[in-house]
Structures are given as structure tokens and as C-alpha cells.
Amino acid sequence: TLIAIFILLAAGDAWPLSDASNPLVLRRDDELRDSLLNRESLGYDVRVYQQQLSHFNAQVNGTFPQRYLVNSTFWAGAARQGPIFVFTGAEGGDVERTAGAYGWVTQMARRSSAMLVFLEHRFFGKSLPFGPDNSYVAEASRVGLLSVEEALADYSEILHALRDELAAWHCPLMTFGGSLAGTLSAFMRIKYPGLVDLALASSSPIRGYLNVDGISQFSWRKQITDNFESFAPGCPELVRQGFRALQYADSEELHRAYNTCDVPGKDGWEQIQSIVWHGIETPDQKGWLYLACTEIIHPIGANNVTDMFPPFNFSLTSLAESCAPRWHAAPRPYWLPKEMAIYQLERLASSTSHILFTYGTADPWHTL
């Protein structure tokens, strides 16, 4: 069930969401549903923008090809002030794959006569400034160019160019996304209010930083555990038993069960646990791990009491110790909240408008 409208900041009457005749009201459409995974059937055009490597350091020269998708199938056009819906891509990776996951926005676009734009985040998908092998080198001139601020500036550049190309400065533009993409959607409205008219931020952990009253590091995984118990009673206890069995299994058992290249050493449980926590690392995961070490720092732990996961106590010290050897960077837990004016949410409400945050009751991100 949706916790509809968690915060609607001074929405005004630009888009009257409560009007039953409003084209944003959704309905089932089997024909549309069946076509969602077919990019060509919806008219997506894959474009490339030659993006600056850095928008903030004049000593860093050069550009890289950044991908984005444009779907004008339903658009009413600039002359009729057709809306533009823009997905603010995040760690999800390949933007062509991501586009198929937002069918409800496609339905909104058709009923609103809107254009759809999907932006691919720098260092994810195929928008890799230095290719898959060299983009994640731990240097200031390589992975050091991956940051939320640079990504937002990327999106600003593309959208400015698109509005200019289409003479669409009178068209309302809404950013949207879920999870980190939802957070970036809200940030675009906060940082570029002259460019973005409305932001729809779904499952955005807007309070998910350190030392916020009422936020527990164990609440995120507790919600996941509660979901499993609700849908499959008894499942969380079986998961706990499974983790305990792994913890006390000998190295040969772990080797046979997980088909590891070598027999795990005396810390075999810790090695397997690392696989459980992080999975097999892909290029997109490298980008996410860097952001999670530097700017996107959510206090998420586990206690194996209110949740079903192996105990893990989140601390800034342990995060810094694990990040430094690999990335040569230190966490900045309060930089982003302060930079994006979310450090004091009550002040945000008086300084911006037209941001809609939505969450689901089973959504773990509503706990942050």
C-alpha cells in the first residue's frame, strides 16, 4: 500500500493531482503493459551527449560520451507546452534496461501528452568516462570524478541543451526516480529550480544520514525481515538458521557448498559473508561502492534479533577503514545533506516547492 504523499512541498496548482480528470491518474492498460519491454515500439531514441569530465575543476579537460534516451511518441510538442518527464538515472546502470521498469511513467506520459527522457548516470551503464577498465582507478582524475554534484551538473547540461533544441522552455519539466534516482530527482529541483518545475521522488531515503533523531541503523533490515515474515511466515527464522549453519561450517564444507576456487582459510565464514553482503562485483557495483564510501552514506546495520541477517554494526570508523585502502578516500557523511539543503528538513519546506515524496508501507526506504 502506498503511503501517498509523504511530503508535498507547497505544491500549488501547477499540476492538480487531486483532480479526478487529471491525466496523471493511472489506469490498467494491457496493450501498454505488453509493449513496455520493447524500446523500439515506444519510439526511444538513444542519444549521446559529449559531457564535460568535470564541471567544477578547470584543470580537468576533456569530455566523455554520456547516453540518454528520448521518447517523443506521446509528446504534444513545444507549441502546445507538452510536459517533459525526466528520469534521473542512478546506480541502476544501463539506461536502456532501466527504461523498461517505469511503465507507470510511460502510462502517465501517454495520458499527459508528455515526452520521456531517461538519463544515464556517469560511471554507470555505458557512460564510462575512461572505459570499463580505467574508470574506477582510485585517482582524483579517474573515479574521483564520480560524485553526486558532477552527476547533477551533467543532467543540467543535457536538459538545458534539450530545452534549447526543442524551444521547450515553456514546457513543464518533471524529474522522477526511485531510491537514489528519487533522491537525485529531488536534488535537481532543489539545485536547479529554473530548469526543473516538479520532482517526483519515490522511495528516497531523504533522512538516511547519521545521527538523525528517530532513525535506527537496524530499521531498514527489520522492514525487509518483516516483509518476508508477512509473505512467508517462518521464513526469517529459516534464514537465521542458515546463516548460523554457515558460521559454524568447516572450511571443506564451505568449499564444496560454494565451489570456491580455494578452500577458505580459518576466516572462511567472513569470506562467505562478504559474498552474501556484496555479491559478485560488477562495474556498476564498483561505482556504487565508491559513492557509498564517499557521499551516499546510509547508516544500515543488522542485529540478527529484529532482522534475519548476520550481525553488523554500522559505524563511520569501520566504513572509513574499509574504504581507505581501496579508494584512497574518506567518507563525508554530512557534506551532501548540507550541500543539498536537507540537513534541516523543516527549513527545506520553506525554501523550495513542488517536490513530491512517496513511499510504500513495505518499502524499507521509508524507515530512513
C-alpha positions as CSV (number, residue, x, y, z in Angstrom):
1,T,0.0,0.0,0.0
2,L,1.3,3.4,-0.8
3,I,1.9,6.0,1.9
4,A,0.6,8.5,-0.6
5,I,2.2,11.9,-0.3
6,F,4.7,11.8,2.5
7,I,5.7,15.4,1.9
8,L,4.2,17.7,-0.8
9,L,6.1,20.9,-0.5
10,A,3.9,23.9,-1.4
11,A,2.5,22.1,-4.4
12,G,0.4,25.0,-5.6
13,D,-1.8,24.3,-8.6
14,A,0.7,23.6,-11.4
15,W,-0.4,20.0,-11.6
16,P,-3.7,19.4,-9.6
17,L,-3.0,15.8,-8.5
18,S,-6.3,15.6,-6.7
19,D,-8.4,16.3,-9.8
20,A,-10.0,13.0,-10.9
21,S,-9.9,14.2,-14.5
22,N,-6.2,14.8,-14.4
23,P,-4.2,12.8,-16.9
24,L,-1.8,11.7,-14.2
25,V,-4.5,9.4,-12.8
26,L,-3.4,5.9,-13.8
27,R,-5.4,3.0,-15.2
28,R,-4.7,-0.5,-16.4
29,D,-3.7,-0.8,-20.0
30,D,-2.7,-4.3,-21.1
31,E,-1.6,-3.2,-24.5
32,L,0.8,-0.7,-23.0
33,R,2.0,-3.2,-20.4
34,D,2.9,-5.7,-23.1
35,S,4.9,-3.1,-25.0
36,L,7.0,-1.8,-22.1
37,L,10.0,-4.0,-22.6
38,N,10.1,-3.2,-26.4
39,R,12.1,0.0,-26.6
40,E,11.5,0.3,-30.4
41,S,7.8,0.0,-30.1
42,L,7.7,3.1,-27.8
43,G,10.0,5.1,-30.0
44,Y,13.0,5.6,-27.8
45,D,15.9,7.3,-29.5
46,V,19.3,6.5,-27.9
47,R,21.4,9.7,-27.9
48,V,24.9,10.6,-26.8
49,Y,25.9,14.0,-25.2
50,Q,29.6,14.9,-25.1
51,Q,29.8,15.7,-21.4
52,Q,32.5,17.6,-19.6
53,L,34.7,15.4,-17.4
54,S,34.4,18.0,-14.6
55,H,32.1,20.9,-14.3
56,F,33.9,22.3,-11.3
57,N,37.7,21.9,-12.0
58,A,39.0,23.9,-14.9
59,Q,42.3,21.9,-14.7
60,V,40.4,18.8,-15.8
61,N,39.9,18.9,-19.6
62,G,38.1,16.7,-22.0
63,T,34.7,15.1,-22.5
64,F,33.1,11.7,-22.5
65,P,30.0,10.3,-24.3
66,Q,27.0,10.2,-21.9
67,R,23.9,8.3,-23.0
68,Y,20.3,9.3,-22.7
69,L,17.0,8.2,-24.2
70,V,14.3,10.3,-25.7
71,N,10.8,9.1,-26.4
72,S,8.6,11.7,-28.1
73,T,5.9,9.2,-29.1
74,F,3.2,10.9,-27.0
75,W,4.6,14.4,-26.8
76,A,2.2,17.3,-27.6
77,G,5.1,19.5,-28.7
78,A,6.6,22.7,-27.5
79,A,4.0,24.9,-29.1
80,R,1.3,23.2,-27.0
81,Q,3.6,23.2,-23.9
82,G,3.7,19.4,-23.7
83,P,5.3,18.2,-20.4
84,I,8.7,16.6,-20.2
85,F,9.2,13.7,-17.8
86,V,12.9,13.1,-17.0
87,F,14.3,10.0,-15.2
88,T,17.4,11.0,-13.2
89,G,19.5,7.8,-13.6
90,A,21.5,6.4,-10.7
91,E,23.3,3.3,-9.8
92,G,20.8,1.1,-11.7
93,G,23.2,1.0,-14.7
94,D,22.2,0.5,-18.3
95,V,19.6,3.2,-19.0
96,E,18.0,1.1,-21.8
97,R,17.3,-1.7,-19.3
98,T,16.1,0.8,-16.7
99,A,13.6,2.4,-19.0
100,G,11.5,-0.8,-19.1
101,A,11.0,-0.7,-15.3
102,Y,9.0,2.5,-15.3
103,G,5.8,1.5,-17.1
104,W,3.6,3.6,-14.9
105,V,5.5,6.7,-16.0
106,T,5.1,5.7,-19.6
107,Q,1.3,5.5,-19.0
108,M,1.4,8.9,-17.4
109,A,3.3,10.3,-20.4
110,R,0.8,8.9,-22.8
111,R,-2.2,10.4,-20.9
112,S,-0.4,13.7,-20.4
113,S,1.0,14.0,-23.9
114,A,4.5,14.2,-22.4
115,M,8.0,13.5,-23.6
116,L,10.0,10.9,-21.8
117,V,13.8,11.3,-21.2
118,F,16.0,8.8,-19.4
119,L,19.4,10.0,-18.3
120,E,22.3,7.6,-17.6
121,H,24.5,8.4,-14.6
122,R,28.2,9.0,-15.2
123,F,30.3,5.9,-14.4
124,F,27.3,3.6,-14.8
125,G,25.9,1.6,-17.7
126,K,27.8,2.6,-20.9
127,S,28.6,6.2,-19.7
128,L,32.1,5.3,-18.5
129,P,34.5,8.2,-19.0
130,F,37.5,6.0,-19.2
131,G,36.1,2.7,-20.3
132,P,35.3,-0.3,-18.1
133,D,38.9,-1.0,-17.1
134,N,40.2,2.5,-16.2
135,S,37.1,4.4,-14.9
136,Y,37.4,3.0,-11.4
137,V,41.1,3.6,-10.8
138,A,41.5,5.2,-7.4
139,E,42.8,8.6,-8.5
140,A,41.4,12.1,-8.5
141,S,41.4,12.2,-12.3
142,R,39.6,8.9,-12.6
143,V,36.9,7.7,-10.1
144,G,37.4,10.9,-8.2
145,L,35.2,12.5,-10.9
146,L,32.3,10.4,-9.8
147,S,30.1,12.4,-7.4
148,V,26.5,13.5,-7.0
149,E,27.4,17.1,-7.7
150,E,29.0,16.2,-11.1
151,A,26.1,14.0,-12.0
152,L,23.5,16.7,-11.3
153,A,25.5,19.2,-13.4
154,D,25.6,16.6,-16.2
155,Y,21.8,16.4,-16.1
156,S,21.5,20.1,-16.1
157,E,23.7,20.4,-19.2
158,I,21.7,17.8,-21.1
159,L,18.4,19.3,-20.1
160,H,19.5,22.8,-21.0
161,A,20.6,21.6,-24.4
162,L,17.4,19.7,-24.9
163,R,15.2,22.6,-24.0
164,D,17.2,24.8,-26.4
165,E,17.0,22.3,-29.2
166,L,13.2,21.9,-28.9
167,A,12.4,25.5,-28.0
168,A,10.8,24.0,-25.0
169,W,11.4,26.5,-22.2
170,H,7.7,27.0,-21.7
171,C,7.1,23.3,-21.2
172,P,6.8,22.0,-17.6
173,L,9.6,19.6,-16.8
174,M,9.3,16.9,-14.1
175,T,12.2,14.8,-12.8
176,F,11.4,11.4,-11.4
177,G,13.0,8.3,-10.0
178,G,13.1,5.7,-7.2
179,S,15.6,5.1,-4.4
180,L,18.8,7.0,-5.2
181,A,17.3,8.1,-8.5
182,G,14.4,9.6,-6.5
183,T,16.9,11.5,-4.3
184,L,18.6,12.8,-7.4
185,S,15.2,13.8,-8.7
186,A,14.5,15.9,-5.6
187,F,18.0,17.4,-5.7
188,M,17.5,18.5,-9.3
189,R,14.5,20.6,-8.2
190,I,16.4,21.9,-5.2
191,K,19.5,22.9,-7.1
192,Y,18.1,23.9,-10.5
193,P,14.7,25.4,-9.9
194,G,14.9,27.4,-13.1
195,L,15.3,24.2,-15.1
196,V,13.1,21.7,-13.2
197,D,9.5,22.6,-12.3
198,L,8.5,19.5,-10.3
199,A,10.2,16.4,-8.8
200,L,8.6,13.1,-8.1
201,A,10.9,11.2,-5.6
202,S,9.8,7.7,-4.8
203,S,11.5,5.6,-2.0
204,S,14.0,8.4,-1.5
205,P,16.0,8.0,1.8
206,I,15.9,11.7,2.4
207,R,16.6,11.3,6.2
208,G,19.1,8.5,5.8
209,Y,22.2,10.0,7.2
210,L,24.0,9.8,10.5
211,N,22.6,11.0,13.9
212,V,19.1,11.8,12.8
213,D,16.5,11.6,15.6
214,G,14.2,8.7,15.2
215,I,16.4,6.8,12.7
216,S,17.8,3.4,13.7
217,Q,20.5,1.7,11.8
218,F,18.5,-1.6,12.2
219,S,15.2,-0.3,10.9
220,W,16.0,-0.9,7.2
221,R,16.7,-4.6,7.5
222,K,13.9,-5.0,10.1
223,Q,11.4,-3.9,7.5
224,I,12.8,-6.4,5.0
225,T,12.6,-9.1,7.6
226,D,9.0,-8.1,8.4
227,N,8.1,-8.3,4.8
228,F,9.4,-11.9,4.5
229,E,7.6,-12.9,7.6
230,S,4.4,-11.4,6.3
231,F,4.6,-13.1,2.9
232,A,6.1,-16.4,4.1
233,P,5.6,-17.0,7.8
234,G,8.6,-18.7,9.3
235,C,11.0,-17.7,6.5
236,P,13.2,-15.3,8.5
237,E,13.9,-17.9,11.2
238,L,15.0,-20.4,8.5
239,V,17.3,-17.7,7.1
240,R,18.8,-17.1,10.6
241,Q,19.4,-20.9,10.9
242,G,21.1,-20.9,7.5
243,F,23.5,-18.1,8.5
244,R,24.2,-19.9,11.8
245,A,25.0,-23.1,9.9
246,L,27.4,-21.2,7.6
247,Q,29.1,-19.6,10.6
248,Y,29.9,-23.0,12.2
249,A,30.6,-25.0,9.0
250,D,34.2,-26.1,8.4
251,S,36.3,-24.9,5.5
252,E,35.8,-28.0,3.4
253,E,32.1,-27.8,3.7
254,L,32.1,-24.2,2.6
255,H,34.4,-25.0,-0.3
256,R,32.1,-27.7,-1.5
257,A,28.9,-25.7,-1.0
258,Y,30.1,-22.5,-2.7
259,N,32.5,-24.1,-5.2
260,T,35.2,-21.6,-4.2
261,C,38.4,-21.5,-6.1
262,D,40.4,-22.3,-3.0
263,V,39.5,-23.9,0.4
264,P,38.6,-20.9,2.6
265,G,41.0,-20.3,5.5
266,K,40.2,-20.0,9.1
267,D,38.2,-16.9,8.4
268,G,36.1,-18.7,5.8
269,W,32.8,-17.5,7.3
270,E,33.9,-13.9,7.0
271,Q,34.8,-14.6,3.3
272,I,31.5,-16.2,2.5
273,Q,29.7,-13.5,4.5
274,S,31.3,-10.8,2.3
275,I,29.9,-12.6,-0.8
276,V,26.5,-12.7,0.9
277,W,26.6,-8.9,1.7
278,H,28.1,-7.7,-1.5
279,G,27.5,-10.3,-4.2
280,I,29.7,-10.7,-7.2
281,E,31.2,-7.3,-8.1
282,T,30.3,-5.8,-11.5
283,P,31.4,-2.4,-13.0
284,D,28.2,-0.7,-11.8
285,Q,28.7,-2.1,-8.3
286,K,32.2,-0.5,-8.3
287,G,30.6,2.9,-8.9
288,W,28.1,2.3,-6.2
289,L,30.7,1.1,-3.7
290,Y,32.7,4.3,-4.3
291,L,29.6,6.5,-3.8
292,A,28.7,4.6,-0.7
293,C,32.2,5.3,0.6
294,T,32.2,9.0,-0.1
295,E,28.8,10.7,-0.3
296,I,25.8,8.3,-0.2
297,I,26.3,7.1,3.4
298,H,23.2,5.5,4.9
299,P,23.5,4.0,8.4
300,I,22.3,0.5,7.8
301,G,23.3,-2.3,10.1
302,A,21.9,-5.6,11.3
303,N,21.5,-7.3,14.7
304,N,20.0,-10.7,13.9
305,V,17.3,-10.0,16.5
306,T,14.8,-7.7,14.8
307,D,16.1,-8.8,11.5
308,M,17.3,-12.1,9.9
309,F,20.8,-11.0,8.8
310,P,24.2,-11.7,10.3
311,P,25.0,-9.0,13.0
312,F,26.7,-6.0,11.5
313,N,27.1,-2.7,13.4
314,F,27.4,0.3,11.2
315,S,30.0,2.8,12.2
316,L,31.7,5.6,10.4
317,T,35.1,4.4,11.7
318,S,34.6,0.9,10.2
319,L,33.4,2.4,6.9
320,A,36.5,4.6,6.7
321,E,38.8,1.7,7.4
322,S,37.3,-0.4,4.7
323,C,37.2,2.4,2.1
324,A,40.6,3.9,2.5
325,P,42.7,1.0,1.2
326,R,40.7,0.7,-2.0
327,W,39.6,4.2,-2.9
328,H,42.1,6.4,-1.0
329,A,39.1,8.5,0.0
330,A,37.4,9.3,3.3
331,P,33.6,9.3,3.9
332,R,31.9,12.7,4.0
333,P,28.7,11.9,5.8
334,Y,27.3,15.4,6.2
335,W,28.5,17.0,3.0
336,L,25.6,16.0,0.9
337,P,22.8,16.8,3.4
338,K,24.3,20.3,3.9
339,E,25.0,20.9,0.2
340,M,21.5,19.9,-0.9
341,A,19.7,21.7,2.0
342,I,18.2,18.6,3.5
343,Y,20.2,18.7,6.8
344,Q,17.3,20.5,8.4
345,L,14.1,19.3,6.6
346,E,11.9,21.9,8.2
347,R,13.9,24.6,6.5
348,L,13.8,22.8,3.2
349,A,10.0,23.1,3.2
350,S,10.2,26.9,3.4
351,S,12.9,27.2,0.7
352,T,11.6,25.0,-2.1
353,S,8.4,23.7,-3.6
354,H,6.8,21.2,-6.0
355,I,8.6,18.1,-4.6
356,L,6.5,15.0,-4.0
357,F,8.0,12.2,-1.9
358,T,6.1,8.9,-1.9
359,Y,6.8,5.6,0.0
360,G,5.2,2.2,0.4
361,T,4.4,0.7,3.8
362,A,6.5,-2.4,2.9
363,D,9.3,-0.2,1.5
364,P,12.4,-0.3,3.6
365,W,13.4,3.1,2.5
366,H,10.5,4.7,4.3
367,T,12.4,3.9,7.5
368,L,15.2,6.4,6.5
